[in-house]
Amino acid sequence: MSFLKTLKISAALVALSAGGALANDVEVLHWWTSGGEAAALNVLKGDLETQSIGWQDMPVAGGGGEQAMTVLRARVTAGNAPTAVQMLGFDIQDWAAEGALANLNDVAAAEGWDAVVPAALQRFSKYDGAWVAAPVNVHSTNWVWANKAVLDANGIAVPETWDDFVAAVEKLAAAGVTPIAHGGQAWQDATIFDAVVMSTGGPDFYKAAFIDLDPAALGSETMKEAFDRMSFIRANVDSNFSGRDWNLATAMVINGEAGFQMMGDWAKGEFLNAGKVPGQDFLCFRFPGTQDQVTFNSDQFAMFDQGGVVSAEQAALATAIMSPSFQSAFNVVKGSVPARTDVPNDAFDDCGKKGMADLAAASASGNLFGSMAHGHANPASVKNAIYDVVTAHFNGEYDSETAVQELVTAVEIAQ
């Protein structure tokens, strides 16, 4: 009998022995609460239901996951860890270092994960050679989303360069349209800053500043120019941006209230959920100046140690997450691309196909970089220090020159 069949039978027996109390079989903590995200998550729930495994949902709103991590810390401290938790990047490594995560090597070996998951993702999925998380997807973060009708009405083509983007934004502002939809939350500010820094300085500069944390790069004139560009963006968002959730900013573009949104590819799920068609109703393109680069994050589900042994339910959840059919079905809905390299692109729309092609090209050329804004470039302490400076600048507390000085100091202290 195969390992996978054994897992499925074991999980079914556990469910039956619980008297059919399937709702408690797998408790999953996550922050997928928007319409598009919830629709994607239902694909995973449905997959588990076919294996007679129930799903106890524990959603914690907040697009960047900060609130979810706060709730998780409280749960673990109380000795009541969930079965599985959605995590990003260095958060996975931090929990693994604490010995809190289950070892998934048996599942991974039986299903050949090493051969199909890119090394850039395995960097976060593994700890000390052991698989501790199952990657669901690869999100790229340096996207721009645009309302095609709004751009067409104002004679605006897809901007290729920063100067093109400035001209487009100024044309929308002159026409009385909000140029940029944005939510004033630290992770959203940082998502834009990620793309702006890559566009301003290029991939070598991005690596030096955000991955190597080189003080010379962090304190450079190039970084000051990046902050100047953030000031331009800040001047072209609406006055009600503060505290707005990302999906509400996406809705502004969907409804024609704004022209552009700079956001990761999870935004596409909102357009699809609203019945919009890529190329007809909305456009997807790389932030001007980053066409050959991809900054990424990867949603993964870490399995928390339930007493030293991976439970049948955890193994089944990991298996379901990593199955090619689920990876395709989930990512078609979510807007991301599969974490496996062997999933065909047939079911994906134009934006999805472009995302898969961009990812493959960036990986091959060495231009695939973990996103600073999404916990894949440096540990949380450094990421949060950068957040504080970027948001303070965006809200007018610092001018660009002061922001550069504060950035150098903040990163030095956080290391």
Summary of the structure (lengths in Angstrom):
residues: 415
radius of gyration: 21.3
end to end distance: 49.7
largest distance: 68.4
contacts: 1471
relative contact order: 0.17
helix: 53%
strand: 15%
